[in-house]
């Protein structure tokens, strides 16, 4: 068995490549030439940088490959849908067609829980209807649909994963939104903040559970032609999540307010109607200037950037609670059953690596 891992220099792909190498599989790692594949190479992977939109590169990538784990994607909620589609759909199609020509043994594809859109029922199971709302999720839905169609046509066993919001070491996009802001507040002397009582239910997923689930499903007949949510075993409500996050940054709860559902959803809908430069452009510029000052003063690694993109507002509409019982039903055991088990050590990793003060 020889496994191709695409996007192996990215947040999820680097963890997947490391997991498969640790399990003893031969791994070929690919990503764009500008991406860092040194970790994969040092761990024993064969490294082949290139562009998945280049048919010639894709042909070379699959030479001698038996299994593909397709992690490569663009995840940026500020990008237009056309850009997202080119990477998240078109590159997947090229890869699938070459896999079909070669008759591979299995194709494992990372989609997103965002394909479900606003939940019709909670918790969300794999048979939930797809109503993707933001540009990223729309492009991932298009990519997933194309992969399913092609693998069915070629008769190659397919396993699709739909992770919820992912956290863990090396994340930059999510970390820029949710770790940098409390770090900044604490740095500038904020010791207490208000929190909420109750609120929307949400599940996250640790990146190691994505890597673990992929390793578990690789060459596993129980996972052939199946789709799996990747999420924690139990959800938190918004108030519980904020309380826990505050504690990780030594911020106390000043007082708690009942979750203002109508106010938050109304504000989110208003922000979605405004042009992005109006709704978040000024805020992001101010946050970036403040963060640059902290990075310089504390000698931090310039890996994170504080930002809030317009499409974040979709996360304020409805619950984001994915049911992971299907993958647990075939035997996978979560390494981090809730973010209470993994978020603390994740923040410590960022501090140790000097990504956060």
Long-range contacts (C-beta under 8 A, 24 or more apart in sequence): 1-25, 1-26, 1-66, 1-67, 1-105, 1-219, 2-26, 2-27, 2-28, 2-64, 2-65, 2-66, 2-67, 3-27, 3-28, 3-65, 3-66, 3-67, 3-68, 3-69, 3-218, 4-28, 4-30, 4-61, 4-62, 4-65, 4-67, 4-68, 4-69, 5-29, 5-30, 5-40, 5-45, 5-69, 5-71, 6-30, 6-31, 6-52, 6-68, 6-69, 6-70, 6-71, 6-72, 6-95, 7-31, 7-70, 7-71, 7-72, 7-73, 8-37, 8-40, 8-45, 8-71, 9-35, 9-36, 9-37, 9-40, 10-35, 10-71, 10-72, 10-73, 11-166, 11-168, 11-170, 11-171, 11-172, 11-173, 11-207, 12-71, 12-110, 12-166, 12-207, 12-210, 12-211, 13-71, 13-72, 14-39, 14-40, 14-170, 15-168, 15-170, 15-207, 15-208, 15-210, 15-211, 16-69, 16-71, 16-210, 16-211, 16-214, 16-215, 17-43, 17-45, 18-43, 18-211, 19-208, 19-211, 19-212, 19-214, 19-215, 20-69, 20-214, 20-215, 20-218, 21-45, 23-215, 23-218, 25-218, 28-61, 28-65, 30-61, 30-72, 31-72, 52-87, 52-91, 52-94, 52-95, 53-86, 53-87, 53-90, 53-91, 53-94, 55-94, 55-98, 58-94, 58-95, 58-98, 59-98, 61-98, 62-95, 62-98, 62-99, 62-102, 62-104, 65-102, 65-104, 66-104, 66-105, 66-106, 67-104, 67-105, 67-106, 67-107, 67-108, 67-218, 67-219, 68-95, 68-99, 68-104, 68-106, 68-107, 68-108, 69-108, 69-110, 69-214, 69-218, 70-95, 70-107, 70-108, 70-109, 70-110, 70-147, 71-110, 73-110, 73-140, 73-143, 74-136, 75-136, 75-173, 76-136, 76-173, 76-309, 77-134, 77-135, 77-136, 77-309, 77-310, 77-311, 77-312, 78-276, 78-307, 78-309, 78-310, 78-311, 79-135, 79-136, 80-135, 81-135, 81-138, 81-139, 84-135, 84-136, 84-138, 84-139, 84-140, 85-138, 85-139, 85-142, 87-139, 88-136, 88-139, 88-140, 88-142, 88-143, 89-139, 89-142, 89-143, 89-146, 92-143, 92-146, 92-147, 93-143, 93-146, 93-147, 93-150, 96-146, 96-147, 96-150, 96-151, 96-154, 97-150, 99-151, 99-154, 99-156, 100-150, 100-151, 100-153, 100-154, 100-156, 103-154, 103-156, 104-156, 105-156, 105-157, 105-219, 106-156, 106-157, 106-158, 106-159, 106-218, 106-219, 106-224, 107-147, 107-151, 107-156, 107-157, 107-158, 107-159, 108-158, 108-159, 108-161, 108-214, 108-217, 108-218, 109-143, 109-144, 109-147, 109-158, 109-159, 109-160, 109-161, 110-161, 110-163, 110-210, 111-140, 111-141, 111-143, 111-144, 111-160, 111-161, 111-162, 111-227, 112-136, 112-137, 112-140, 112-162, 112-163, 113-162, 113-163, 113-164, 113-165, 113-229, 113-230, 113-231, 113-320, 113-322, 114-140, 115-140, 115-141, 115-144, 115-162, 116-162, 116-322, 117-314, 118-314, 118-317, 118-318, 119-318, 119-319, 119-320, 119-321, 122-201, 122-319, 122-321, 123-201, 123-203, 123-235, 123-321, 123-322, 123-323, 124-229, 124-321, 124-322, 124-323, 125-229, 125-323, 125-325, 125-326, 126-162, 126-227, 126-228, 126-229, 126-326, 133-311, 133-314, 133-317, 134-311, 134-314, 135-311, 136-311, 137-314, 157-224, 157-225, 158-224, 158-225, 159-217, 159-223, 159-224, 159-225, 159-226, 159-227, 159-228, 160-226, 160-227, 160-228, 161-210, 161-213, 161-214, 161-217, 161-227, 161-228, 161-230, 162-227, 162-228, 162-229, 162-230, 162-322, 163-205, 163-210, 163-229, 163-230, 163-231, 164-202, 164-203, 164-204, 164-205, 164-229, 164-230, 164-231, 164-232, 164-320, 164-322, 165-202, 165-204, 165-205, 165-315, 165-320, 166-204, 166-205, 166-206, 166-207, 166-210, 167-204, 167-205, 167-206, 167-207, 167-339, 167-342, 167-343, 167-346, 168-206, 168-207, 168-208, 168-342, 168-346, 169-207, 169-346, 169-349, 169-350, 169-353, 170-207, 171-207, 172-303, 172-304, 172-305, 175-304, 175-350, 175-355, 176-304, 176-305, 176-306, 176-307, 177-306, 177-307, 177-308, 177-312, 178-245, 179-304, 179-347, 179-350, 179-356, 180-287, 180-291, 180-304, 180-305, 180-306, 180-356, 181-287, 181-306, 182-245, 182-246, 182-248, 182-249, 182-251, 183-249, 183-294, 183-356, 183-357, 184-287, 184-290, 184-291, 184-294, 184-306, 185-249, 185-251, 186-249, 186-250, 186-251, 187-294, 187-357, 188-290, 190-251, 191-250, 191-251, 191-252, 192-251, 192-252, 192-253, 192-254, 193-246, 193-251, 193-252, 193-253, 193-254, 194-253, 194-254, 194-255, 194-256, 194-257, 195-239, 195-242, 195-243, 195-246, 195-253, 195-254, 195-255, 195-256, 195-257, 196-238, 196-239, 196-242, 196-256, 196-257, 196-258, 196-259, 197-239, 197-256, 197-257, 197-258, 197-259, 198-237, 198-238, 198-239, 198-258, 198-259, 199-237, 199-238, 199-239, 199-259, 199-261, 200-237, 200-238, 200-259, 200-261, 200-316, 200-318, 200-319, 200-320, 201-235, 201-236, 201-237, 201-319, 201-320, 201-321, 202-235, 202-236, 202-237, 202-238, 202-241, 202-319, 202-320, 202-321, 203-231, 203-232, 203-234, 203-235, 203-236, 203-320, 203-321, 203-322, 203-324, 204-231, 204-232, 204-339, 204-343, 205-230, 205-231, 205-232, 205-336, 206-232, 206-335, 206-336, 206-339, 206-341, 206-342, 206-346, 208-335, 208-336, 208-342, 209-334, 209-335, 209-336, 212-332, 212-335, 213-327, 213-332, 216-327, 216-331, 216-332, 217-327, 217-332, 220-330, 222-330, 222-331, 223-330, 226-326, 228-324, 228-326, 228-327, 229-322, 229-323, 229-324, 229-326, 229-327, 230-322, 230-324, 230-327, 231-321, 231-322, 231-323, 231-324, 232-324, 232-334, 232-336, 232-337, 232-338, 232-339, 233-324, 233-328, 233-334, 233-337, 233-338, 234-337, 234-338, 235-319, 235-321, 236-338, 236-339, 236-340, 241-339, 244-339, 244-340, 244-343, 245-343, 248-343, 248-344, 248-347, 249-347, 264-316, 265-316, 265-317, 267-316, 268-313, 268-314, 268-316, 268-317, 269-313, 269-317, 271-310, 271-313, 272-310, 272-313, 272-314, 274-310, 276-309, 276-310, 279-310, 280-307, 280-308, 280-309, 280-310, 283-308, 284-308, 294-357, 298-357, 299-354, 300-354, 300-355, 300-356, 300-357, 301-353, 301-354, 301-355, 303-353, 303-355, 304-355, 304-356
